[in-house]
Amino acid sequence: MRDPLDCYDPVAQRRYAYARDAAKDGDHAVAAEVLEQALELAPEWAAAWFALGEARERLGAAQAAAAAFRATLRLDPVDAQGASARLALIEGRETAALPPAYIARLFDDYAPRFEAHLSSELAYRGPQLIVAALDRVAPARQFACAFDIGCGTGLMAMALLDRVDRFFGVDLSAKMVAKALQSGLYEALEVGDAVEFLSKQAQSADLIVAADVLVYFGDLDPIFVGARRALTRGGLFAFSVEAGEGEGYQLRPTMRFAHSEPYLRAAAARAGLVPTDIHAAATRREAGGEVAGWIAVFRAA
C-alpha cells in the first residue's frame, strides 16, 4: 500500500527538499511557490501538502493554509502529521486530543536524539520534579506496582528506580518502547494507547506516573477515569502538564495542550481522584524561556 507521506517522483522530491531548505531560512514565499510546483507533479503527496500549509500559515494566508491542511487530511486520514490540530488552531475550534498516528510518528522520529535533546537544549526535569512531589506527599512509601504511561525511553522509571518494585510501561512510539526495553527497568512494555492500556490491566497499581504525556491530551477525563480504575484505593497518580489560563484547556501553536488548575481539579473530582499536591513548576525550557506548568499528585478515593 502506498504511503501518502512518500513520493516517487524525483523532480518533485528535489523541489520539496529545496522548499524545506527555503523554509528553514525563513523564506516562506519561495517555499510555498516551490511546493506548489512539486504538487503539480505529485498531487497525492500528503507531506508536500502539509509543508505547503505550514508555509502559507507563516505568510499569514490562513484560509489558503487551511485548504492545504484539508488536502493533507484527505490524502492521509490517519493524520500522521497532525493536520487536524493545525486546522483547529486556524479555525479557532477546540480539539480533545492530538491524533495517535501523529504522536507515534513524532516520537519515532525523535527517539534517536530524545534524551540528548531533552538534557542539552530543553533542560528537562519533569521526572525529578514528580519524584520531589511524591517525596512531599508520601515520603516513606514504597510502591509495589507502577504504570508508566507514555514511558518514552524510561526516564521516569529510572528516577523512581529505588521506590518501585515492578514497572509496567506503555507508549505510542514503537521506537521509544524499544529504547525503554533496553533499559531493563520494566517487567513488561507495550506499544499502544494509554487509555486502552489502563482499561485492560488485570492487576491494579498503587502508582501511575505520566511525565510530559498529558500535554498531548486536551480532554483529560478519559485518562483520569482510566487512572482511577487502574489504581488501588489510596493509590497515587503523579503527572506534569503545561499551565493554561481560564477554566479549561487550550491547544497551543507548539502542538501541546495547556491545562488550568481549575480544570485539573474539576476533572479529578469527576473521576474520583483527590488532589493531594498541585504546584507550579517549569519542567523544560523552550524558545529561551521557562515553560510554566503544574506538577500534580492525585490520590484514588
ABEGO torsion letter per residue (X at the ends): XBBAABBABAAAAAAAAAAAAAAAAGBAAAAAAAAAAAAAABAABAAAAAAAAAAAAAAGBAAAAAAAAAAAAAABAAGAAGAAAAAAAAAGBBBABBBAAAAAAAAAAAAAAAAAAAAAAAGBAAAAAAAAAAAAABAABBBABBBBBGAEAGAAAAAAAAABABBBBBBABAAAAAAAAAAGABABBBBEBAAAAAAABABBBABBBBBGAAAABABAAAAAAAAAAABBBGBBBBBBBBBBBEABBBBBAAGBBBBBAAAAAAAAAAAGBBBABBBBBBABBBGGBBBBBBBBBBBBX
